[in-house]
Amino acid sequence: AEDLYLQVLSINPKHLRTLCNYGALLQNTRQDDARAEEMYKKALEIDPNDAVTLYNYGLLLENAHRNFDEAEKMYQKALQADPRHVDTLC
């Protein structure tokens, strides 16, 4: 999967969903939190209201950085962007 993400990003480095999903792969599979954060930030530059990216970035801030205040801000933004985003509601 990582090779495919990199291939898509080499063609379109601003593909929002690929940036977000690649960040999740880096975070959850590779435990590369620094690169995951980089992908989330790039995705949020493209669409600062993407609920999935905001949620994923919130998880990274909460679990990897133990930055609960910033994580809460990301979750709040995710809910503002999409009040029905199921993962954020749970």
C-alpha positions in Angstrom: 0.0 0.0 0.0 2.8 2.4 0.8 4.2 2.2 -2.7 0.8 3.0 -4.1 0.4 6.1 -1.9 3.9 7.3 -2.9 3.1 6.7 -6.6 -0.1 8.7 -6.4 1.6 11.5 -4.5 4.4 11.6 -7.1 1.7 12.3 -9.7 -0.4 14.6 -7.5 1.3 15.7 -4.3 -1.9 17.5 -3.3 -4.3 14.5 -3.4 -6.1 15.1 -0.1 -7.4 11.6 0.6 -4.0 10.0 -0.3 -2.2 12.4 2.1 -4.7 11.6 4.9 -4.7 7.8 4.3 -0.9 7.7 3.9 -0.6 9.6 7.2 -2.8 6.9 8.9 -0.6 4.2 7.4 2.5 5.9 8.7 1.0 6.4 12.1 -0.7 3.0 12.6 1.5 0.6 10.7 5.0 2.2 10.6 4.8 4.1 13.9 6.4 7.0 12.0 4.5 9.8 13.9 6.7 12.6 12.5 6.0 11.7 8.8 2.3 11.1 9.7 2.0 14.5 11.1 3.7 15.9 8.0 1.0 14.2 5.8 -1.8 15.5 8.0 -0.5 19.0 7.9 -0.2 18.9 4.1 -3.7 17.6 3.8 -5.0 20.3 6.1 -3.3 23.0 4.0 -5.4 21.7 1.1 -8.6 21.4 3.0 -8.6 22.7 6.6 -12.1 21.4 7.1 -11.6 17.8 6.2 -13.2 15.9 9.1 -11.3 12.7 8.5 -7.9 14.4 8.5 -8.8 16.5 11.5 -9.9 13.4 13.4 -6.7 11.4 12.4 -4.5 14.3 13.4 -6.3 14.6 16.7 -5.6 10.9 17.4 -1.9 11.5 16.6 -1.8 14.5 18.9 -3.6 12.6 21.7 -1.8 9.3 21.5 1.7 10.0 20.2 2.3 13.5 21.6 0.0 13.4 24.6 -1.1 16.9 23.7 -4.7 16.6 24.8 -5.6 20.3 24.4 -4.6 20.4 20.7 -6.2 17.0 20.1 -9.5 18.3 21.5 -9.2 21.3 19.2 -8.8 19.0 16.2 -11.8 16.9 17.3 -13.9 20.0 17.7 -12.9 21.2 14.3 -13.8 17.8 12.9 -17.2 18.0 14.4 -17.7 21.5 13.1 -16.8 20.4 9.6 -19.0 17.3 9.8 -21.3 17.0 12.8 -22.1 13.4 11.8 -18.5 12.2 11.6 -19.0 8.9 13.4 -15.4 8.3 14.6 -15.2 11.8 16.2 -18.6 11.2 17.9 -17.4 8.0 19.6 
